[in-house]
Structure formats: structure tokens, C-alpha cells
Amino acid sequence: MNRFFNFRRAALLAAVCSTVSHAYAADKIYAPYVTKGELELEYFGSVSNDNNDSKDNAQKHQFAVGYGVTDYWFTEVYGKFSKPSQDNFQFSDVEWENIFQFTDRGEYWVDAGASLAYEWTPESDEADKMEARLLLAKEIGRTSHLLNAKAEKEVGGGPRASLEGKLLWSSRYRHTQTFEPGFEISSDFGELKHTGSFNEQKHAIGPAAYGKIPLNLTDKADSLKYRVGYLVGVSDAAPDGDALLHLEYELHF
């Protein structure tokens, strides 16, 4: 076991970004809220920055369309593109995701929900993935806070990693509807069976800004929501920085 652990640590520090799915600190952060009849067109992307060429300029870009089927169920389909640090862009995955709202906003001390997703990879020698998240939200005065507890497991064919875990935190100050400054924290623990030390995990923190821009393109309350940020790596395994952009165009029927 010690021999395996030492090998894993050395491999991680030497080629931390060799696997695209774990090359980034940046990730989506979900709120536990669903709006029935809402059609959503979405883009999420991130680009890494690091003095180490094996971590620098790794990119991921995701495009999705989703719909609020009921007051408590939202379903969404993603197409994902990625670029490893020293490679070309490629179509990487298709993901089907579902968000479930458990409580009404403000009904209890904390608002709660969950998401479940299945990710297919076009490469036959790579495993698919299942992901589950606990989604928590809390408003305190003019501040809003989100916590996502994420668990991911590779399934299907190909070599498979054990259960992996990640925590994502977002806090913001509701200055105006179109501008809400805040910060985010990302902690990727990797395989929970062999989490390793702090520096072998991917931890990052940084500033972010959020907002909702009314568009009035139809007679409905359409809007464009944005999230921009830059996460600074605070552990050796994380890239020095990750720039992120998240856009959601919401239409209501």
C-alpha cells in the first residue's frame, strides 16, 4: 500500500493534468432551484494558467440545453469539448443531468436539492461516469451562499477509478441584480480511497462576479445570467490559476 501511495504521489505531481476530467479547479456550481417551463441555453468554459507546460492552457467548453419539466425537476443535456495542455481540441463527452429541488425557497433554515448525471465518452477504451451532488443554499441579509458536495464514480468499460469527491463553495453580495461580487472555493480531493496530502489534492480560491441581465426579447421575462471568476491554486497539484465563464440564457413559456 505504501509503495502504491508513493507511486501515485509521484505520478500526480509529474503529470497532474494528463487526465482531462481532473485538470481544472473551475467547475459549475448549482443552486437547488427549479422553475417550471424555463428553457435554458447554457455555456460554461475554463482555461488554466500555469508556469508548468503540463498544466498551462488546458481548456474545457460545455454547451447545454435544459428545461424545467415540473416545479421540482429540471433536466439538461450537455455536449463537452476539451483541450489538454499539450494537445488539440476534441469532443470529449455527452452528459445527461437532472436537478431536483427538495424544499421551497426559505421554507427551512437551508434550501436543499440534488443533481444526478450520467456522462458518456465517445472513446470505447474510456469509462463512463456517474455523478451525484448535494445542493445547499442559504441567504443571510444581502448575501447568498451555495455549497455543492460532489461524488463521482467511473462505470462501464475501460479502467475505472474509485469514488472521487469534491466540494464547491460560492458566496456573493447582492449589490444589484446585474452585479453581485463574491468569491469561490474549490476543493477536489481526488479518489477518496487514497486522498493523499493537501498538496496532492486540487484546492483553489478566487474572486467571482455574478449577475442577471433582463433582455426583454419577448413578452416573457427572458434574461441572461453570467458568472465570471478566476480561481488561484493554493495546492501544488492545482493549476496556478483557472479563468472561468458561465452564461445562461433563460426563456420562459
C-alpha positions as a LaTeX table, in Angstrom:
\begin{tabular}{lrrr}
\hline
Residue & $x$ (\AA) & $y$ (\AA) & $z$ (\AA) \\
\hline
Met1 & 0.00 & 0.00 & 0.00 \\
Asn2 & 2.80 & 2.46 & 0.87 \\
Arg3 & 4.57 & 1.61 & $-2.36$ \\
Phe4 & 1.37 & 2.27 & $-4.33$ \\
Phe5 & 0.75 & 5.52 & $-2.48$ \\
Asn6 & 4.27 & 6.79 & $-3.17$ \\
Phe7 & 3.95 & 5.91 & $-6.84$ \\
Arg8 & 0.61 & 7.67 & $-7.10$ \\
Arg9 & 2.00 & 10.80 & $-5.45$ \\
Ala10 & 4.94 & 10.97 & $-7.82$ \\
Ala11 & 2.75 & 10.38 & $-10.85$ \\
Leu12 & 0.31 & 13.04 & $-9.77$ \\
Leu13 & 2.97 & 15.70 & $-9.27$ \\
Ala14 & 4.64 & 14.84 & $-12.58$ \\
Ala15 & 1.50 & 14.71 & $-14.75$ \\
Val16 & $-1.33$ & 16.27 & $-12.85$ \\
Cys17 & $-3.16$ & 17.41 & $-15.95$ \\
Ser18 & $-2.74$ & 14.33 & $-18.09$ \\
Thr19 & $-6.36$ & 13.36 & $-17.42$ \\
Val20 & $-8.72$ & 15.99 & $-18.79$ \\
Ser21 & $-11.53$ & 15.38 & $-16.31$ \\
His22 & $-9.27$ & 16.38 & $-13.42$ \\
Ala23 & $-7.18$ & 19.13 & $-15.00$ \\
Tyr24 & $-9.17$ & 22.05 & $-13.65$ \\
Ala25 & $-10.11$ & 23.72 & $-10.42$ \\
Ala26 & $-13.02$ & 25.53 & $-12.10$ \\
Asp27 & $-16.38$ & 23.76 & $-12.17$ \\
Lys28 & $-20.06$ & 24.57 & $-12.37$ \\
Ile29 & $-21.82$ & 25.46 & $-9.13$ \\
Tyr30 & $-25.51$ & 24.62 & $-8.90$ \\
Ala31 & $-28.32$ & 26.23 & $-6.94$ \\
Pro32 & $-31.10$ & 23.90 & $-5.68$ \\
Tyr33 & $-33.87$ & 25.76 & $-7.51$ \\
Val34 & $-36.09$ & 24.74 & $-10.42$ \\
Thr35 & $-38.51$ & 26.87 & $-12.47$ \\
Lys36 & $-41.24$ & 25.03 & $-14.34$ \\
Gly37 & $-41.46$ & 25.95 & $-18.02$ \\
Glu38 & $-38.00$ & 27.51 & $-18.16$ \\
Leu39 & $-35.91$ & 26.72 & $-21.24$ \\
Glu40 & $-32.19$ & 27.27 & $-20.67$ \\
Leu41 & $-29.35$ & 27.57 & $-23.18$ \\
Glu42 & $-26.02$ & 27.36 & $-21.40$ \\
Tyr43 & $-22.28$ & 27.71 & $-21.92$ \\
Phe44 & $-19.52$ & 27.00 & $-19.40$ \\
Gly45 & $-15.80$ & 27.22 & $-20.10$ \\
Ser46 & $-12.48$ & 27.47 & $-18.30$ \\
Val47 & $-8.82$ & 27.97 & $-19.22$ \\
Ser48 & $-5.88$ & 27.12 & $-16.95$ \\
Asn49 & $-2.75$ & 29.20 & $-16.45$ \\
Asp50 & 0.48 & 27.76 & $-15.07$ \\
Asn51 & 4.26 & 28.08 & $-15.46$ \\
Asn52 & 4.36 & 24.30 & $-15.88$ \\
Asp53 & 3.60 & 23.44 & $-19.52$ \\
Ser54 & 1.81 & 20.25 & $-18.44$ \\
Lys55 & $-0.81$ & 22.39 & $-16.66$ \\
Asp56 & $-0.91$ & 25.50 & $-18.84$ \\
Asn57 & $-3.69$ & 26.33 & $-21.31$ \\
Ala58 & $-5.83$ & 23.29 & $-20.54$ \\
Gln59 & $-9.36$ & 24.15 & $-21.61$ \\
Lys60 & $-12.89$ & 22.80 & $-21.37$ \\
His61 & $-16.03$ & 24.11 & $-23.06$ \\
Gln62 & $-19.55$ & 22.84 & $-22.42$ \\
Phe63 & $-22.78$ & 23.62 & $-24.28$ \\
Ala64 & $-26.18$ & 22.57 & $-22.96$ \\
Val65 & $-29.92$ & 22.87 & $-23.38$ \\
Gly66 & $-32.26$ & 22.22 & $-20.45$ \\
Tyr67 & $-35.91$ & 22.51 & $-19.44$ \\
Gly68 & $-37.87$ & 22.80 & $-16.20$ \\
Val69 & $-40.31$ & 19.90 & $-16.53$ \\
Thr70 & $-42.04$ & 20.45 & $-13.17$ \\
Asp71 & $-41.67$ & 22.76 & $-10.18$ \\
Tyr72 & $-39.10$ & 20.32 & $-8.74$ \\
Trp73 & $-37.37$ & 18.68 & $-11.74$ \\
Phe74 & $-35.02$ & 20.23 & $-14.30$ \\
Thr75 & $-33.34$ & 18.10 & $-16.99$ \\
Glu76 & $-30.41$ & 19.08 & $-19.23$ \\
Val77 & $-28.18$ & 17.59 & $-21.96$ \\
Tyr78 & $-24.53$ & 18.68 & $-22.45$ \\
Gly79 & $-22.01$ & 18.42 & $-25.25$ \\
Lys80 & $-18.46$ & 18.78 & $-23.90$ \\
Phe81 & $-15.25$ & 19.78 & $-25.65$ \\
Ser82 & $-11.80$ & 19.75 & $-24.07$ \\
Lys83 & $-8.20$ & 20.63 & $-24.81$ \\
Pro84 & $-5.45$ & 19.02 & $-22.72$ \\
Ser85 & $-2.46$ & 21.26 & $-22.12$ \\
Gln86 & $-0.29$ & 19.80 & $-24.89$ \\
Asp87 & $-3.00$ & 18.56 & $-27.25$ \\
Asn88 & $-5.70$ & 19.70 & $-29.65$ \\
Phe89 & $-9.39$ & 20.35 & $-29.06$ \\
Gln90 & $-11.57$ & 17.27 & $-29.04$ \\
Phe91 & $-15.18$ & 16.33 & $-28.46$ \\
Ser92 & $-14.96$ & 14.56 & $-25.11$ \\
Asp93 & $-18.34$ & 13.69 & $-23.57$ \\
Val94 & $-22.13$ & 13.79 & $-23.67$ \\
Glu95 & $-23.86$ & 14.25 & $-20.31$ \\
Trp96 & $-27.47$ & 13.94 & $-19.18$ \\
Glu97 & $-28.12$ & 15.80 & $-15.96$ \\
Asn98 & $-31.15$ & 16.16 & $-13.69$ \\
Ile99 & $-31.65$ & 18.66 & $-10.85$ \\
Phe100 & $-34.24$ & 18.02 & $-8.13$ \\
Gln101 & $-35.50$ & 20.72 & $-5.75$ \\
Phe102 & $-36.32$ & 19.28 & $-2.33$ \\
Thr103 & $-37.55$ & 22.37 & $-0.44$ \\
Asp104 & $-39.23$ & 25.65 & $-1.30$ \\
Arg105 & $-37.05$ & 28.74 & $-1.11$ \\
Gly106 & $-36.95$ & 29.92 & 2.52 \\
Glu107 & $-39.11$ & 27.05 & 3.79 \\
Tyr108 & $-36.39$ & 25.81 & 6.15 \\
Trp109 & $-33.13$ & 27.12 & 7.58 \\
Val110 & $-31.32$ & 25.98 & 4.42 \\
Asp111 & $-32.66$ & 25.31 & 0.91 \\
Ala112 & $-31.82$ & 21.85 & $-0.40$ \\
Gly113 & $-31.74$ & 19.87 & $-3.61$ \\
Ala114 & $-29.67$ & 17.33 & $-5.52$ \\
Ser115 & $-28.38$ & 16.61 & $-9.00$ \\
Leu116 & $-27.74$ & 13.29 & $-10.75$ \\
Ala117 & $-25.82$ & 12.97 & $-14.01$ \\
Tyr118 & $-24.54$ & 10.29 & $-16.37$ \\
Glu119 & $-21.65$ & 11.06 & $-18.73$ \\
Trp120 & $-20.86$ & 9.06 & $-21.88$ \\
Thr121 & $-17.46$ & 9.17 & $-23.53$ \\
Pro122 & $-17.07$ & 8.53 & $-27.28$ \\
Glu123 & $-13.77$ & 6.69 & $-26.68$ \\
Ser124 & $-14.54$ & 2.99 & $-26.30$ \\
Asp125 & $-11.50$ & 2.40 & $-24.09$ \\
Glu126 & $-12.58$ & 5.02 & $-21.52$ \\
Ala127 & $-15.09$ & 4.54 & $-18.73$ \\
Asp128 & $-18.37$ & 6.43 & $-18.42$ \\
Lys129 & $-19.12$ & 8.41 & $-15.26$ \\
Met130 & $-21.95$ & 8.85 & $-12.79$ \\
Glu131 & $-22.11$ & 12.00 & $-10.66$ \\
Ala132 & $-24.26$ & 12.99 & $-7.69$ \\
Arg133 & $-24.33$ & 16.33 & $-5.85$ \\
Leu134 & $-25.96$ & 17.58 & $-2.70$ \\
Leu135 & $-27.02$ & 21.18 & $-3.34$ \\
Leu136 & $-27.44$ & 23.60 & $-0.43$ \\
Ala137 & $-28.25$ & 27.33 & $-0.46$ \\
Lys138 & $-28.59$ & 29.94 & 2.28 \\
Glu139 & $-29.38$ & 33.67 & 2.21 \\
Ile140 & $-28.17$ & 35.89 & 5.05 \\
Gly141 & $-29.12$ & 39.54 & 4.74 \\
Arg142 & $-27.93$ & 40.71 & 1.33 \\
Thr143 & $-25.54$ & 37.78 & 0.91 \\
Ser144 & $-26.16$ & 34.44 & $-0.81$ \\
His145 & $-24.18$ & 31.23 & $-0.26$ \\
Leu146 & $-24.06$ & 27.93 & $-2.16$ \\
Leu147 & $-22.43$ & 24.62 & $-1.25$ \\
Asn148 & $-22.12$ & 21.65 & $-3.63$ \\
Ala149 & $-20.87$ & 18.31 & $-2.28$ \\
Lys150 & $-19.97$ & 16.22 & $-5.32$ \\
Ala151 & $-19.29$ & 12.47 & $-5.65$ \\
Glu152 & $-18.21$ & 10.92 & $-8.95$ \\
Lys153 & $-17.66$ & 7.29 & $-9.97$ \\
Glu154 & $-16.42$ & 5.83 & $-13.23$ \\
Val155 & $-18.56$ & 2.97 & $-14.57$ \\
Gly156 & $-18.78$ & 0.77 & $-17.64$ \\
Gly157 & $-15.80$ & $-0.38$ & $-19.70$ \\
Gly158 & $-12.18$ & 0.67 & $-19.54$ \\
Pro159 & $-10.01$ & 1.27 & $-16.48$ \\
Arg160 & $-12.07$ & 2.71 & $-13.62$ \\
Ala161 & $-11.08$ & 4.94 & $-10.71$ \\
Ser162 & $-12.66$ & 4.57 & $-7.29$ \\
Leu163 & $-15.16$ & 7.04 & $-5.85$ \\
Glu164 & $-13.96$ & 10.66 & $-6.06$ \\
Gly165 & $-15.10$ & 13.69 & $-4.07$ \\
Lys166 & $-15.18$ & 17.47 & $-4.45$ \\
Leu167 & $-16.55$ & 20.45 & $-2.52$ \\
Leu168 & $-17.53$ & 23.75 & $-4.17$ \\
Trp169 & $-18.44$ & 26.94 & $-2.32$ \\
Ser170 & $-19.77$ & 30.27 & $-3.61$ \\
Ser171 & $-20.60$ & 33.46 & $-1.68$ \\
Arg172 & $-21.86$ & 36.71 & $-3.15$ \\
Tyr173 & $-23.13$ & 40.13 & $-2.11$ \\
Arg174 & $-26.37$ & 41.18 & $-3.84$ \\
His175 & $-25.29$ & 44.71 & $-4.78$ \\
Thr176 & $-27.63$ & 44.99 & $-7.76$ \\
Gln177 & $-29.43$ & 42.46 & $-9.94$ \\
Thr178 & $-26.84$ & 42.89 & $-12.69$ \\
Phe179 & $-23.72$ & 42.84 & $-10.47$ \\
Glu180 & $-23.07$ & 40.67 & $-7.44$ \\
Pro181 & $-19.41$ & 40.46 & $-6.35$ \\
Gly182 & $-18.21$ & 37.43 & $-4.44$ \\
Phe183 & $-15.70$ & 34.60 & $-4.19$ \\
Glu184 & $-15.48$ & 30.86 & $-4.73$ \\
Ile185 & $-13.61$ & 27.94 & $-3.19$ \\
Ser186 & $-12.95$ & 24.62 & $-4.96$ \\
Ser187 & $-11.54$ & 21.54 & $-3.22$ \\
Asp188 & $-11.01$ & 18.44 & $-5.38$ \\
Phe189 & $-9.96$ & 15.54 & $-3.14$ \\
Gly190 & $-9.47$ & 13.03 & $-5.96$ \\
Glu191 & $-10.04$ & 9.38 & $-5.13$ \\
Leu192 & $-11.49$ & 9.22 & $-1.63$ \\
Lys193 & $-9.81$ & 5.86 & $-1.05$ \\
His194 & $-6.38$ & 7.50 & $-1.48$ \\
Thr195 & $-6.86$ & 11.23 & $-0.89$ \\
Gly196 & $-3.21$ & 11.96 & $-0.15$ \\
Ser197 & $-1.94$ & 15.18 & 1.40 \\
Phe198 & $-3.27$ & 18.71 & 0.90 \\
Asn199 & $-0.72$ & 19.44 & $-1.85$ \\
Glu200 & $-1.67$ & 16.27 & $-3.72$ \\
Gln201 & $-5.27$ & 17.49 & $-3.90$ \\
Lys202 & $-6.53$ & 20.41 & $-6.01$ \\
His203 & $-7.54$ & 23.39 & $-3.88$ \\
Ala204 & $-8.24$ & 26.85 & $-5.26$ \\
Ile205 & $-9.89$ & 30.11 & $-4.22$ \\
Gly206 & $-10.59$ & 33.34 & $-6.03$ \\
Pro207 & $-12.85$ & 36.29 & $-6.85$ \\
Ala208 & $-16.01$ & 35.99 & $-8.89$ \\
Ala209 & $-18.86$ & 38.16 & $-10.14$ \\
Tyr210 & $-22.45$ & 37.24 & $-10.93$ \\
Gly211 & $-25.44$ & 38.95 & $-12.44$ \\
Lys212 & $-28.75$ & 38.68 & $-14.25$ \\
Ile213 & $-29.42$ & 40.94 & $-17.24$ \\
Pro214 & $-33.05$ & 41.32 & $-18.41$ \\
Leu215 & $-33.25$ & 41.07 & $-22.20$ \\
Asn216 & $-36.93$ & 41.69 & $-22.99$ \\
Leu217 & $-36.62$ & 39.97 & $-26.35$ \\
Thr218 & $-40.12$ & 38.52 & $-25.99$ \\
Asp219 & $-43.16$ & 39.30 & $-23.88$ \\
Lys220 & $-41.76$ & 36.92 & $-21.24$ \\
Ala221 & $-39.15$ & 37.61 & $-18.55$ \\
Asp222 & $-36.17$ & 36.37 & $-20.58$ \\
Ser223 & $-32.73$ & 37.05 & $-19.13$ \\
Leu224 & $-29.02$ & 36.36 & $-19.45$ \\
Lys225 & $-27.24$ & 35.19 & $-16.30$ \\
Tyr226 & $-23.47$ & 35.34 & $-16.07$ \\
Arg227 & $-20.69$ & 34.15 & $-13.79$ \\
Val228 & $-17.05$ & 35.11 & $-14.27$ \\
Gly229 & $-14.14$ & 34.34 & $-12.00$ \\
Tyr230 & $-10.50$ & 33.47 & $-11.53$ \\
Leu231 & $-9.51$ & 30.72 & $-9.11$ \\
Val232 & $-5.95$ & 30.75 & $-7.76$ \\
Gly233 & $-4.41$ & 27.38 & $-6.94$ \\
Val234 & $-3.32$ & 27.06 & $-3.30$ \\
Ser235 & $-2.00$ & 23.48 & $-3.53$ \\
Asp236 & 0.80 & 22.03 & $-5.67$ \\
Ala237 & $-1.50$ & 19.81 & $-7.74$ \\
Ala238 & $-3.83$ & 22.65 & $-8.77$ \\
Pro239 & $-3.01$ & 24.95 & $-11.69$ \\
Asp240 & $-1.70$ & 28.39 & $-10.70$ \\
Gly241 & $-4.96$ & 29.85 & $-11.99$ \\
Asp242 & $-8.22$ & 28.99 & $-13.75$ \\
Ala243 & $-10.27$ & 31.61 & $-15.58$ \\
Leu244 & $-13.96$ & 30.72 & $-15.94$ \\
Leu245 & $-17.01$ & 31.99 & $-17.79$ \\
His246 & $-20.57$ & 30.71 & $-17.27$ \\
Leu247 & $-23.54$ & 32.03 & $-19.31$ \\
Glu248 & $-27.21$ & 31.02 & $-19.10$ \\
Tyr249 & $-29.89$ & 32.36 & $-21.44$ \\
Glu250 & $-33.27$ & 31.73 & $-19.83$ \\
Leu251 & $-36.57$ & 31.70 & $-21.74$ \\
His252 & $-39.93$ & 31.16 & $-20.09$ \\
Phe253 & $-43.05$ & 29.54 & $-21.52$ \\
\hline
\end{tabular}
